[in-house]
Amino acid sequence: MEEKKRHGLLLPFAGRENEVLGREFLENPEKFVREHGLSWEELSCPREAHDALNRGKKFATDVESSRLDPNVASIQKLKEVAIRHFGKTFDVALVPFGLKFAERISLRPGLDFTATGSGSVTFLDSDADVDD
């Protein structure tokens, strides 16, 4: 069986920022790559990540064209938009002034994480942002 090349550094909480690792990388990238057992090739963004960003952009476009208001009917409409783009088992989290939606993270064969599309929606202005 062909061994698949890995991409990136696996963090304990996918989708969350890590300021400590960010600073460590920025201060000494060569040391960071070496100490984490990575290569520069492994840090390249895979096609799946770009595909996920595009799904997030389509979600944002759909939300913005839905003319949402801060009311129960619009929240139901927003839920339908999320299902259309991220499937029935999408993740949703309350964030300051809105909701963050994402596809459920799944594992591919070989225990490799797939990239997921996501987007945030603020309550009062109904604009959507792609989380990249």
Secondary structure, 3 states (H helix, E strand, C coil): CCCCCCCCCCCCCCCCCCHHHHHHHHHCHHHHHHHCCCCCHHHCCCHHHHHHHHHHHHHHHHHHHCCCCCCHHHHHHHHHHHHHHHCCCCEEEEECCEEEEECCCCEECCCEECCCCEEEEECCCCCEEECC
